[in-house]
Amino acid sequence: MVLVESEGRRAAMAVDELLGQQQVVIKSLETHYRRVEGVSGATILGDGRVALILDVPGLLRLEAGEAAVRV
């Protein structure tokens, strides 16, 4: 379990494994795809795999059933 917090709200996320921490360049998904609620972007890892970057505030809004604020 990974505990996350955003805007004073806490949640636990079930994960299979923590692989470590890396500095990455985040690419927006909206450039090539539509907006995906709960995902802020993606990056390509050193081994070529694609990793999604989670949007914790967006995930908490989804979990609470709140409408997302579009910017």
N, C-alpha and C positions, 0 to 999 in steps of 0.2 A: 504494500500500500504506500502511496505517495500522498502526503498531505499538502494541499494547496490553499492559498488564501488570496482573496481579491475583494477590494471594496468592503472589508470587514466581514466577509462571508468565508467560511471554511468548508472544505470538502475533502474526501479521501478518494483517490483514483486507484483502481486496481491495475497493476502492471505485471508483466511477466518477468521482467528483468531490467535492472539499471545498468547501462553499458558504460557509463562515464559521462564526462563533461567535456565539451569541445566549443571552441569559438568558431562560428560559421557565418557565412553570408546568407541572409534570408532573402529569398525571391518571392514576390507576391504571386499568388495563384490567379488573381483577378486579371492579370495581363493576358493569360491564355485560356482561362476557364472562368466560370461564374464564381461569385463569392461563396465560400463554404463556411457556414457558421461553425464556430468552434475551432477553426484552423486559420492561423494568421499567415502562413506561408509554407515554404518548403526549402530544403537545401540538398545539395548533392554531397554525400560524404566522401572521404578520401578513397574509399574502396569502390565508389561508383553507385552505391545504393542511395535511394532518395529517402529523406527523413522529413516527415511533416512536423511543423512547429505549431504546437497547440496554443490556442488563445484561451487562457484560463478564465478571464471575465466572460467571454462568450460562452464557454462551456457551462459556467455557473448560471448564466441567464437561460440557457437551454434547459438545464436541469430544473430550474424554478418555473419554467413555462412562461417566462417573460419574453415579450417581443424585443427583438434586437433593434438598436438604434442605428439607422443607416446614415452614413456620413457621405 
